[in-house]
């Protein structure tokens, strides 16, 4: 076998291996959700509409609002509804739990989120009003 044929065979195997490793990443990608595309990036305040404690996040990717309890975790997501003003996603985070979240976008700076699931063995269920309050 010539040296160039050996290199091209290894190159093809490397490419196939790279695609096999990358395939799960593409499977995790969340398709464009019409409602989320309307939201502005920046600092958002998440508050309980019944007067509970508020928290603040710097929102770069609006899809983060659908996975509040599992932020930053690599999760498999299934889109259950994708409408112009709302979206619902169900997700599973191996070893961390799962969730079901719905978002209703009122304006580019205001959204309402219902979320529930299990995070690190603890159940959660709550509603949040998300409001853009400025730049990050």
C-alpha positions in Angstrom: 0.0 0.0 0.0 1.4 3.4 -0.9 1.9 6.1 1.7 -0.7 8.4 0.1 -3.4 5.7 0.0 -2.7 5.0 3.7 -3.1 8.7 4.5 -6.3 9.1 2.6 -7.8 6.0 4.3 -6.9 7.4 7.8 -8.3 10.8 6.7 -11.6 9.2 5.7 -11.7 7.3 9.0 -11.0 10.5 10.9 -13.7 12.4 9.0 -16.2 9.6 9.7 -15.3 9.6 13.3 -15.6 13.3 13.5 -19.1 13.1 12.0 -20.1 10.4 14.4 -19.0 12.5 17.4 -20.6 15.6 16.0 -24.0 13.9 15.3 -25.2 14.0 18.9 -24.5 17.7 19.0 -26.7 18.4 16.0 -29.4 16.2 17.6 -29.4 18.4 20.7 -29.8 21.6 18.7 -33.1 23.4 19.3 -34.8 24.4 16.1 -35.7 28.1 15.6 -38.7 28.9 17.8 -40.8 31.7 16.4 -41.7 33.2 19.8 -38.1 33.2 21.1 -36.8 35.1 18.0 -38.9 38.1 19.2 -37.1 38.4 22.5 -34.3 41.0 23.0 -30.9 40.0 24.4 -29.7 41.7 27.6 -30.2 41.6 31.4 -33.6 40.0 32.3 -35.2 39.9 35.7 -37.1 36.7 36.5 -39.7 37.2 39.2 -42.6 35.3 40.8 -45.8 37.0 39.8 -47.1 36.4 43.3 -44.3 38.5 45.0 -41.6 35.8 45.4 -37.9 36.4 45.2 -36.5 37.7 41.9 -33.3 36.8 40.2 -31.4 38.3 37.3 -29.8 36.7 34.3 -27.8 37.9 31.3 -29.7 36.5 28.3 -27.7 35.8 25.2 -29.7 32.9 23.9 -33.5 33.2 24.6 -33.7 29.4 24.6 -32.1 29.5 28.1 -35.5 30.7 29.4 -37.0 27.3 28.6 -34.4 25.5 30.7 -34.2 27.6 33.9 -33.5 24.8 36.4 -30.9 23.1 34.2 -29.0 26.1 32.8 -25.8 25.2 31.1 -26.6 21.5 31.1 -26.5 19.5 27.9 -30.0 18.2 27.5 -32.1 16.5 24.8 -35.0 18.7 23.8 -38.3 18.0 22.1 -40.4 20.9 20.8 -44.1 20.2 21.6 -45.4 23.5 20.3 -43.9 26.3 18.2 -46.3 29.2 17.7 -45.7 32.8 16.8 -46.2 34.0 20.4 -45.5 30.9 22.4 -43.5 27.7 22.6 -43.5 24.5 24.7 -40.4 22.3 25.1 -39.9 19.0 27.0 -36.3 18.2 27.9 -34.2 15.5 29.5 -30.7 16.1 31.0 -28.9 12.8 31.6 -28.0 12.4 35.3 -29.5 15.8 36.2 -33.3 15.5 35.6 -35.9 16.7 33.2 -38.3 19.5 32.6 -41.3 20.8 30.7 -41.5 24.5 30.0 -43.9 26.8 28.2 -43.2 30.4 27.3 -45.7 33.1 26.2 -44.0 36.2 24.7 -46.0 39.3 25.4 -43.6 41.8 24.0 -39.9 41.7 23.0 -39.2 42.7 26.7 -41.8 40.6 28.6 -42.5 36.9 28.7 -44.3 34.5 31.0 -42.9 31.1 31.7 -44.4 28.0 33.3 -41.9 25.3 34.1 -41.9 22.0 36.0 -39.8 18.9 36.4 -37.1 17.3 38.4 -33.6 18.8 39.0 -31.0 16.8 40.8 -33.6 14.7 42.5 -35.8 17.6 43.6 -39.2 18.4 42.0 -39.9 22.0 40.9 -42.9 23.7 39.5 -43.4 27.5 39.2 -44.4 30.5 37.1 -42.1 33.3 36.3 -42.5 36.7 34.7 -39.4 37.5 32.7 -38.7 41.2 32.0 -35.8 42.8 30.2 -34.3 45.5 32.4 -31.2 46.6 30.5 -27.9 45.6 29.0 -25.6 43.0 30.4 
